[in-house]
Amino acid sequence: MGVCVPCHARKLQSLPHTAGRVKWALGALYSGVAVAALTGLLHVWLFLSLEDGITPSQPNAETFDTLNAQLVLASSVVSIISAISILRWQYLSVKVARATGVSTEEPRWAMLAWFIPIYNLVKPYTVVRDLWLNLGGTPARKPLLMGWWAAWLISNGTTKASASVFNMVESIPKIVPVALIAGMMAEALNVLAAVLCIHVIKSIESMLASRRAGLDGIVARVDTRTSA
């Protein structure tokens, strides 16, 4: 059975462009990189200023606690905005891919998969991977996708582990250096995951825009012939 390309093109025209949602997603991710970098630098500063390599001075500890609390709040806000923005972009991107005839993925299911325990360790990655490949992404660049997903999973685990270690500092003061190193690692991985995610989104968006432009051109030629 043949594929009605003009039909797909007209269906695509009824959908909004993904460019607006991409701007929100990328803006949130860039903000996340900035907050994570600042948080990491704050950890480095306190680590380098430890007295006898174990204990921070009272003024430094208070400064760290104040600034870290503000950065944690900023990180929480940015994380929520990032999650919402990326999910909105992914939902529309999958919908556009379906409209172009290169995907059979259900947009709502692709979005809900992020919230299903265990399943969300694999399914979101396969949705993005298939979107990439179906739109014409080169298999040779799959390591970028795998790196992004691995960095995202590991950064989540490291962030939780770092928070757990920091909660133990009050009862075990000697682990302050360990807590700070864990915090540095967590923030470095957060930056890596965000940067890789930015590259993935930009690549997919470029392919979506290219495919959409091609189908828009087909509709324009069909309309010209019809009106002639």
Disulfide bonds with the S-S distance in Angstrom:
Cys4-Cys7 2.02
